């Protein structure tokens, strides 16, 4: 955990002479973190696959429709047939999902997402929220 900055400023109030980090300080570190994130292999692989799909606009559009439909299924209210609906979506898109560029994109997206989820989980475990 980051340490507080010491100060002799009278504006420190009841913090025992310590200045708390400000939102601006945190935003500066978010900028640094974002720059670091962009240098991870997971992010670079994901961006590469986005670029690959963008070179094939029809394929890109099909993938975006699949992702949208899949997202809404996963976030829909619980239904008894949710697994049947997901399976139907996958069957309906079987050819698309077997396309090497699509498969690679979805795998890099999944890998990047799980890396981000792990960081978010770690952050939330470090604070009382």
N, C-alpha and C positions, 0 to 999 in steps of 0.2 A: 504494500500500500504506500502511496506517495506521502512524503512528509510535508508538514505545513511550513511555510516560510516565516522566519523570525523577523520581527520589526520592532522598532522603538517608537513607532508612530502612535499617537494617542487615539487614533481611530480604530485601534484593534479592539476596543471595548472590553467585553468580559471574556475574551478568548485567551487570557493569560499572556498577552504579548505576541500571540500568533495570529497571522493573517490567514484566513481560510482561502482556499482556491476559489476563484470566481468562475462564472460560466464562460467568460472569455478565455481564461486559462485552460479550462477543459476543452473548449472548441479548438484551441491551438493544438492540444494533444490529439484530438480526434483527427485533425488534418495530418499530423505526423503518423498516426496509426493508419489512416487511409493510404498514405503513401507507402507505408510498409506492406500493407495488405496487397496493394497492386504489384508488389514484387514477389508475391508467393507463386509457386508453381500452379497451385489450384486456380488462382485467379487468372493467370496467364493462359492456362489451358482452356478455361471457360471462355475468355474473351476471344481466343483463337477460334473456338468452335462457333461462337456467335458470328464472327466474320465469315467463316466457311458457309454458314447457312444464309447469310445476307447475300452471298454471291449467287444463290439460287432462290430468288424471291418467292416462287410458288411453293417450294419446299419449306421455306421459312414461314410462310403464311399457314401452311398445314400444321406445322409444329406448334405455332402459337395458338391455333384453334384447339389442338389436342391438349396443350398445357392448360388453357382456359377451362375446357370441359373437365379435365382431371381435377383441377383446383376446386371447381364448384362441387364436384362430387365428394371430394375429401372434406369440404367444409359445409356440406349440406346437413340439415338436421338428420339425426339417426333414423334410418329406415331399415326395415327387415331385409330389404333386397339390395342393400348398399354393395355387398360383394358381387352380386349378380350384375349390378349396374356398372361397376368398375370392370368386371370381366367383359361385359358387352362392349364397353368403350375400347378396351384393349383389342378385342377381336375385330371390331370395326376399323381399327387403325393398325392392324397387324403388319400390313405391307409397309406402311410408313415407319413403324417402330423397328422394322428389320433393315431399313436403309442405314448403311454404315455411318453417314454423317449425322443422322438423327440419333442413332444409338450413342455415338460418341458425344454429341451435344448433351443429351440427357444424363449421361454418366458424369460428364465434367460439371454440369449444373448441380447434380446431386452431391458430388464430392465437395464442391465449393459451398453449397448450402449447409452441409453438415459441419464443415469447418467453421462457418459463421455461427451456426447454432451452438457449437461447442464453446465458442468464445462468449456468446451471449449468456449461456448457462453459467460459465465461470464468473462473468461479471456479476450476474444476479446472486451468485452464491457468496460473493465477497461483500455485498452490501445488505443492510437490513431493509428489504423492500417488501 
